[in-house]
Amino acid sequence: MNPAIKATLLVLSALVLLALPLWVNPGLLHLVGVTIVMGVFAVAWNLLFGYAGLASFGSGGLFSIGAYFMAVMLRAGWQDGFLLLILVSMAAGGLVAFLVGAIALRRSSGIYLAILTLALSEVLRLFLMRWHWIGAEDGLPNIVRPSFSIGIARVDLSNGHSYYWFLCLACAAMVAIMWWILHSPLGRTLRAIRLDPERTAFMGVNVYGYKLAAFTLSGIFAAGAGALYAPWAQIVTPDLGNMTRSVQPILYTLLGGASSFWGPLIGAFSFSAIEYATRTLVGIQEIITGAILLVIILVFPTGIAGAFSRFVGALMPSEPSSRHGSSVASAVRTETP
Amino acid sequence: MSDIIRLENIEKSYGTHQVLFGIDAEVSEGETFAVIGPNGAGKTTLFKVMTGEAPCNGGRVIFRGEDVTAIPAHRRARAGMGRTFQVARVFLELTVLENVVVAVEARHKNEGRRDVPWYAFKPAQSVVAEAMELLAHFELEAKRDAEASELSHGDRKRLELAITLAGKPKVLMLDEPTAGMSPSDRAGVVEVIKRIREENRITIIMTEHDMSVIFGLADRILVMNQGARLALGSIEEVRNSPVVREVYLGKESQHD
């Protein structure tokens, strides 16, 4: 898609999100906040799937590691170092992902990796459910939204909508970092690995090392999403790491489009919108949501993002660069005997 | 000329099925070395043992004086092995230019070169320039923005060569470079390989079915049959070898 259209859409969505507290009710705002976090979580998952070609079914475990680290540290009264706490939570997620990946990626891929990560996140959830120091089954309630100082200024996120805006900024920062990583040589190499790991190895690339890096990065940002989620929901429970949570980023990615960086975010918002629109249809909500998802995924195999860029491409055929490139190529090809 | 690759008593089995029986061979620096044999002779397996795709069960692979038998494929590639596949393997969803950029970037990284600051999100100018030069070399520059999946079979083969040469290999290993091509395309490939050889002064190891391709290119030939070495020598020596005639060249030599 034309970069100018992309940038405009991005700025518009950002402005709408930032202005949201001024005109929506608290219930809906809460849902939007959760959706933003889940969108970041889904982008982190797709860093693994859409770029490195690895499917993890245990990302919920990493999300809950971030959320629990943040919850415990905030409840311990360390809110002054809130920004640092986010980094610590992310580091915790990254470390766990690194350790799991270092072992799992040596031996397994495909369905085996999916089941292994699922099993490990279930083990983590059972562990959280039995550990009384962190609330066992009840989880940790009453998580404060922090107030802290940066240099001379004091930032108070406990009042009104300030935490929402902070959430938007922090998520935008994480998405920006992931965007940058995936557009660096690392991202290009990961895409090559997804398409043909053997071929990539013959270019002198340590495929295992790159996969491990992607696994770790994905863990860092999944935990980061969890860390931002804890003060927003103000409660964390072991259910944060259950299978439903792990499946959500997968669903968002498939819905929005795995081949697009923005696909998982688009998927997260579309899914929430569908759920919100059908919330009053008690009893048949799941059926309708499921039917809509099925239709979208069947009709648009490249997800909403793919369908949208095709639509824009059809409206402005001369604009997108890739179409231009391929038409040049086909012109050349027809000339060759 | 010194040996660039030496194979010592290579044995390889898949399960209980032995496919290579004590292969000995040495490839000199700068020569074009062909491995031939009927289907199932173990040519591709021998290739895989050399590149590190498949570990051998016995014997040693010596590359540039170093025992690389236990070294994984990506480190052999860094040490200077580049290979192509029977069916060209390129990154289908990347553009033609991106395909080569990824390969150039991989080499730069291995050389410890950094032409752009760490925060850059576009490939370095030098990388793109080098990639474009390679594309120009293979007459693909007009298709730089096309997805590799849109390329014809022949174009993919050339793109794969561009990707492989981006790694500046010391040894270029070509697994049936003319597989699935029309006779006129084959002649084109032979020309391309000759050009690569002259310009890069590179050692080439190739497997091939088409005898005319082999006789037009190879300095020496290893003839394999049922996983064993049947003969090794110059074109003339191999042509005149009675065992080879019997097993492999029978039909072809009557042709001449």
Interface residues (C-beta under 8 A of the other chain):
Chain A: W179 W180 H183 S184 P185 R188 T189 R191 A192 L195 D196 E198 R199 T200 A201 F202 M203 G204 V205 N206 V207 S259 S321 S322 H324 G325 S326 V328 A329 S330 V332 R333
Chain B: T51 E53 P72 A73 H74 R75 A77 R78 M81 G82 R83 F85 R89 V90 F91 L92 E93 L94 T95 V96 E98 V101 V102 A103 E105 A106 R107 K109 N110 Y119 A120 F121 K122 P123 A142 K143 R144 D145 A146 E147 E150 L151 S152 D155 I163 T164 A166 G167
